[in-house]
């Protein structure tokens, strides 16, 4: 599987994303589109994957007061608020697709109750080819998604947990619950 073609994504007017962030969003969305095509998933789910990829980091570069106001969270670290803020904003705008909302909301931490849309976004966010770490391993995993979706998802969750532990980062309860659900 070759690297997906990437174009500049058309984000909604309310998005706050730098050019570098928009490039990342484009790579994530292209990867999701490529997997959806290779897996021949139904059109509605294919659209959900694309939209989740497009919107997951739409508020990544927003200021802290905006993120806290939209997410209604005054406690969580600001680095994890862009997903909940974007999901809340989408919901206020009338988005009804639970799989898209939950994928966007939890894409940074993970969620044990995700539909396939959330799992696909979690993998694409980690495996997109613009990231500069574990390049060959991540490339191989990205190629394997259409043939072993659940196995690659388990490996991505494991890799993210191992990185957090190696870097001395805390483990969020949502991430641990997701690991316990897939191992």
TAPE-V545719 format. One record per residue. N is the residue number from 1. RES is the residue in one small letter. PHI is phi in whole degrees, -180 to 180 (none if undefined). PSI is psi in degrees with one decimal (none if undefined). Layout:
n=N res=RES phi=PHI psi=PSI
n=N res=RES phi=PHI psi=PSI
This chain:
n=1 res=x phi=none psi=123.6
n=2 res=x phi=-82 psi=164.6
n=3 res=x phi=-62 psi=139.5
n=4 res=x phi=-68 psi=148.2
n=5 res=x phi=-69 psi=137.7
n=6 res=x phi=-122 psi=130.3
n=7 res=x phi=-121 psi=164.2
n=8 res=x phi=-67 psi=121.6
n=9 res=x phi=-71 psi=147.1
n=10 res=x phi=-93 psi=95.5
n=11 res=x phi=-85 psi=157.2
n=12 res=x phi=-65 psi=159.0
n=13 res=x phi=-59 psi=-27.6
n=14 res=x phi=-81 psi=-5.9
n=15 res=x phi=-66 psi=146.2
n=16 res=x phi=-126 psi=91.6
n=17 res=x phi=-144 psi=127.7
n=18 res=x phi=-67 psi=165.4
n=19 res=x phi=-56 psi=-40.7
n=20 res=x phi=-63 psi=-41.7
n=21 res=x phi=-66 psi=-39.6
n=22 res=x phi=-63 psi=-36.8
n=23 res=x phi=-63 psi=-44.2
n=24 res=x phi=-59 psi=-47.5
n=25 res=x phi=-59 psi=-42.0
n=26 res=x phi=-61 psi=-41.5
n=27 res=x phi=-68 psi=-40.5
n=28 res=x phi=-62 psi=-47.6
n=29 res=x phi=-64 psi=-41.6
n=30 res=x phi=-63 psi=-40.4
n=31 res=x phi=-65 psi=-44.0
n=32 res=x phi=-61 psi=-43.2
n=33 res=x phi=-62 psi=-41.0
n=34 res=x phi=-64 psi=-46.7
n=35 res=x phi=-63 psi=-44.4
n=36 res=x phi=-59 psi=-40.7
n=37 res=x phi=-67 psi=-47.5
n=38 res=x phi=-63 psi=-31.8
n=39 res=x phi=-90 psi=-5.6
n=40 res=x phi=52 psi=46.6
n=41 res=x phi=-75 psi=156.9
n=42 res=x phi=-60 psi=150.8
n=43 res=x phi=-55 psi=-41.2
n=44 res=x phi=-65 psi=-41.3
n=45 res=x phi=-70 psi=-37.6
n=46 res=x phi=-59 psi=-43.7
n=47 res=x phi=-65 psi=-39.8
n=48 res=x phi=-61 psi=-44.1
n=49 res=x phi=-60 psi=-47.1
n=50 res=x phi=-61 psi=-47.7
n=51 res=x phi=-65 psi=-39.5
n=52 res=x phi=-62 psi=-42.5
n=53 res=x phi=-63 psi=-42.8
n=54 res=x phi=-64 psi=-37.4
n=55 res=x phi=-99 psi=-10.7
n=56 res=x phi=-60 psi=-36.3
n=57 res=x phi=-114 psi=22.8
n=58 res=x phi=-60 psi=-26.7
n=59 res=x phi=-114 psi=20.0
n=60 res=x phi=-60 psi=-31.5
n=61 res=x phi=-106 psi=17.4
n=62 res=x phi=-74 psi=157.0
n=63 res=x phi=-74 psi=152.6
n=64 res=x phi=-53 psi=-45.8
n=65 res=x phi=-59 psi=-39.5
n=66 res=x phi=-66 psi=-43.6
n=67 res=x phi=-63 psi=-43.0
n=68 res=x phi=-67 psi=-39.8
n=69 res=x phi=-66 psi=-46.1
n=70 res=x phi=-68 psi=-40.0
n=71 res=x phi=-83 psi=-14.9
n=72 res=x phi=58 psi=40.0
n=73 res=x phi=-130 psi=116.4
n=74 res=x phi=-104 psi=3.3
n=75 res=x phi=-111 psi=-45.1
n=76 res=x phi=-62 psi=151.9
n=77 res=x phi=-59 psi=140.2
n=78 res=x phi=-60 psi=-28.9
n=79 res=x phi=-62 psi=-20.0
n=80 res=x phi=-109 psi=8.5
n=81 res=x phi=-88 psi=-16.5
n=82 res=x phi=-64 psi=-34.1
n=83 res=x phi=-69 psi=-53.4
n=84 res=x phi=-60 psi=-37.0
n=85 res=x phi=-66 psi=-44.9
n=86 res=x phi=-64 psi=-42.9
n=87 res=x phi=-63 psi=-43.2
n=88 res=x phi=-63 psi=-41.4
n=89 res=x phi=-65 psi=-43.7
n=90 res=x phi=-60 psi=-42.5
n=91 res=x phi=-63 psi=-42.2
n=92 res=x phi=-64 psi=-29.3
n=93 res=x phi=-82 psi=-4.8
n=94 res=x phi=107 psi=6.0
n=95 res=x phi=-63 psi=127.6
n=96 res=x phi=-112 psi=-13.0
n=97 res=x phi=-74 psi=107.2
n=98 res=x phi=-59 psi=-39.2
n=99 res=x phi=-64 psi=-37.6
n=100 res=x phi=-69 psi=-47.8
n=101 res=x phi=-59 psi=-45.8
n=102 res=x phi=-71 psi=-34.6
n=103 res=x phi=-63 psi=-47.9
n=104 res=x phi=-65 psi=-45.8
n=105 res=x phi=-59 psi=-43.9
n=106 res=x phi=-107 psi=9.7
n=107 res=x phi=-60 psi=-24.1
n=108 res=x phi=-81 psi=-39.6
n=109 res=x phi=-100 psi=-29.5
n=110 res=x phi=95 psi=166.2
n=111 res=x phi=-154 psi=128.7
n=112 res=x phi=-68 psi=-23.9
n=113 res=x phi=-99 psi=13.7
n=114 res=x phi=-59 psi=146.7
n=115 res=x phi=-79 psi=176.6
n=116 res=x phi=-61 psi=-28.4
n=117 res=x phi=-60 psi=-46.4
n=118 res=x phi=-65 psi=-41.8
n=119 res=x phi=-63 psi=-43.0
n=120 res=x phi=-62 psi=-44.0
n=121 res=x phi=-63 psi=-43.6
n=122 res=x phi=-57 psi=-43.8
n=123 res=x phi=-68 psi=-47.3
n=124 res=x phi=-63 psi=-37.5
n=125 res=x phi=-63 psi=-36.0
n=126 res=x phi=-83 psi=-37.9
n=127 res=x phi=-93 psi=-6.8
n=128 res=x phi=-55 psi=140.7
n=129 res=x phi=-71 psi=-5.4
n=130 res=x phi=-82 psi=-12.3
n=131 res=x phi=-76 psi=146.3
n=132 res=x phi=-102 psi=11.3
n=133 res=x phi=-114 psi=153.0
n=134 res=x phi=44 psi=46.2
n=135 res=x phi=-58 psi=-51.5
n=136 res=x phi=-70 psi=-41.2
n=137 res=x phi=-64 psi=-44.5
n=138 res=x phi=-67 psi=-37.6
n=139 res=x phi=-62 psi=-42.6
n=140 res=x phi=-64 psi=-44.8
n=141 res=x phi=-61 psi=-42.6
n=142 res=x phi=-60 psi=-38.5
n=143 res=x phi=-67 psi=-29.3
n=144 res=x phi=-83 psi=-14.6
n=145 res=x phi=-52 psi=-49.6
n=146 res=x phi=-62 psi=-28.1
n=147 res=x phi=-93 psi=-24.0
n=148 res=x phi=-147 psi=62.6
n=149 res=x phi=-54 psi=-52.6
n=150 res=x phi=-66 psi=-40.5
n=151 res=x phi=-66 psi=-41.7
n=152 res=x phi=-69 psi=-39.9
n=153 res=x phi=-58 psi=-46.9
n=154 res=x phi=-58 psi=-43.5
n=155 res=x phi=-67 psi=-38.3
n=156 res=x phi=-66 psi=-44.1
n=157 res=x phi=-60 psi=-45.0
n=158 res=x phi=-61 psi=-45.0
n=159 res=x phi=-63 psi=-40.7
n=160 res=x phi=-66 psi=-40.3
n=161 res=x phi=-65 psi=-44.6
n=162 res=x phi=-60 psi=-41.5
n=163 res=x phi=-62 psi=-46.2
n=164 res=x phi=-58 psi=-44.2
n=165 res=x phi=-67 psi=-43.9
n=166 res=x phi=-62 psi=-36.8
n=167 res=x phi=-86 psi=0.8
n=168 res=x phi=74 psi=21.6
n=169 res=x phi=-83 psi=153.5
n=170 res=x phi=-75 psi=156.6
n=171 res=x phi=-103 psi=124.6
n=172 res=x phi=-77 psi=144.6
n=173 res=x phi=-56 psi=-34.9
n=174 res=x phi=-64 psi=-39.6
n=175 res=x phi=-69 psi=-42.7
n=176 res=x phi=-63 psi=-42.8
n=177 res=x phi=-62 psi=-38.9
n=178 res=x phi=-64 psi=-44.7
n=179 res=x phi=-59 psi=-46.0
n=180 res=x phi=-62 psi=-28.0
n=181 res=x phi=-78 psi=-23.8
n=182 res=x phi=-108 psi=-14.5
n=183 res=x phi=-79 psi=none
